Amino acid sequence: MTTSASPALAAPVTAPAPPAVPVSPAASGAPQAAGGHTASAILFVLGSCTSLQVGAALAMRLFPVTGAPGATLLRIGVAAAILLGVTRPRVRAWRAAQWRAVALYGISLAGTNGFFYAALARLPLGTAVTIQFLGPLTLAAVLSRRWRDGCWVLLAVAGVLTLGLLSSGGAGHSLDVAGVGFVLVSAAFWALYIVAGSRASAAVPGRGGLAVAMTVGAVAVLPFGAHGAWQVAGRPYLTLIALGTAVLASVVPYTLELAAMRRAPRRVFGILLSLEPAVATLAGWALLGQGTSPAALAAIAAVILASAGAALTAQPS
């Protein structure tokens, strides 16, 4: 989720949740149908990545007016309002365990998005994306139990690092210390997002949990982004951009990712997300006319191969 980032890391566990909360196969690591479920998860992640890149192009236009916290609040807050209106979650029937799962999911959304946008104000995009991917890739490696899975992770890491180096102009560029710190925190939140999202999807079926999680995230960001977000008031053009950003960078990708989480083990989902820098590079070439070198194409191929390999060789955990 490069721009999520939206992306504090509790150690991921595969043990079943308390009996009060139903556990889906993806959340618990129980056996699940790998064929059709894995194929649909790939499509969902591809759709999520594509939507994120279009949403990122819109979000960048808000930065000069709202700043990073304001853009984060607009993105999450508008998305929350849309999802609440569509899903109308019946929260009165929720148990305490369900509230805890959804609240943790919302905090992970806010942390991933907020810290990543703060990093983008200080680091090149490619560098920030590369560092942020340490979150899901590390999670995938931790959850892996076979040497073959470790090889896929290493291949994905090599591709992501190569893309990051190429997009940032290679070595020799000094990195802002605060920016690196922000993106590392975002990476940790992103890993937490994968774990918390699996648990929230198991605890609350449908998109109601996502809607409430978005609301929790917006409330968490409110003290930091309220001033910047207010600058959009009375500016129809910027309001439309904020709406488009919320839909394309939050509503669509998070909905698709939540569906993917229900169909693939967390370790596979983490590797599938490594398609994101590849999609970003291709989108830059197709939409922005940015050239792609042979070395970058090789890195993209490595990431795609790792993602496809992990999905095709996935077995019940």
Buried (B, 14 or more C-beta within 10 A) or exposed (E): BBBBBBBEBEEBEBEEBEEEBEBBBBBBBBEBEBEEBBBBBBEBBBBBBBBBBBBBBBBBBBBEBBBBBBBBBBBBBBBBBBBBEEBEBEBEEBEEBBBBBBBBBBBBBBBBBBBBBBBBBBBBBBBBBBBBBBBBBBBBBBBBEEEEBEBBBEBBBBBBBBBBBBBBEEEEEEBBEEBBBBBBBBBBBBBBBBBBBBBBBBBBEEBBBBBBBBBBBBBBBBEBBEEBBEBBEEEEEBBEBBBBBBBBBBBBBBBBBBBBBBBBBBBBBBBBBBBBBBBBBBBBBEEEEEEBEEEBBEBBEBBBBBBBBBBBBBEEB
